[in-house]
């Protein structure tokens, strides 16, 4: 029987997964830009367990990207006409 449970870490990297049945379970941690890591642990009834992970950096490699920009046409307002008014 395979059950998928999950959690998201808080700002300090802490997480809590509830509702895990007793027995042997595999916990997987992953984050974009890092290699995933797995730990298999045994969990007894009503047991709390701390499992820490240290993920290794794995930069994402993507193909070259071309970014093209276009400038919209600009219309300038006519310059103000000054008159020297000596009448």
N, C-alpha and C positions, 0 to 999 in steps of 0.2 A: 504494500500500500504506500503510495507516494502522496505526500501532502505538501503543498507549497504555501509557506508563510513568509512574510517579509516585514521589513522595517526600514525607516529612514533615520540617519543619525541626526543628532542635534548639533549645535554650533561647536560643542566640545568633542564630537565624534562618538558620543555615547548612543547606544540603541537598546531597545528592549523588544523581544519577540515573546508574545504570550500565546498560550493555547498549544504549546508543544507537548505531544504525547511522550511518555517515558519510552526509553529505548535508545538505539543508536541513531543519531541524526547527523546530517552533514550541513554545515553552515557555510554559505558562500558570501564573500564580501567583494563588491566591485564598485568602481568609480571611473568615469570617463578620464582618460589620460593615464590610467594605472592598470597594471596587470591584476586580474581577478585572483583571489586566494580562497582556498577551501580548507575547512577543518572538520574532521569527523570526531564526534564526542558521544559519550554515553550519558544519558540523563535518567535519573531515578524519579519515581513519583514524588511530586511536591518539592523537587529540588530546583534551586536557583544556581545558575552557572555563569561564570564570566569567561568570555572568549574574546581575546584581543587579536587584532590583525595589524600588520605593518605592510602596507601595499607598496610595491615597487613601481617607480615611474616608467611609463611606456608611452612616449609621445605619439600622437596620432600622425600618421603619414598620409597625406592626400596629394592628388595630382595637382599640377600647376593650375592656378586660377587666373583668368583674365578679367579685369574689372574695367569697364569702359564707361566714361561719363560724357554727357552731352549738356551743353549750356543752352538754355532757352534764349531766344532772341530778345534783345532789350530795345525798348523804344525810349529815346530821350525826349524830354519835354523841351520845347523851344526856349532859348535863353530869354530871360526877362528883358524887355526893351526899355531902356532908360531914355528919358527925354530931358534935355536941359531946358527947363522952363523959364527963360527970361523974357517975359512979355511985358 
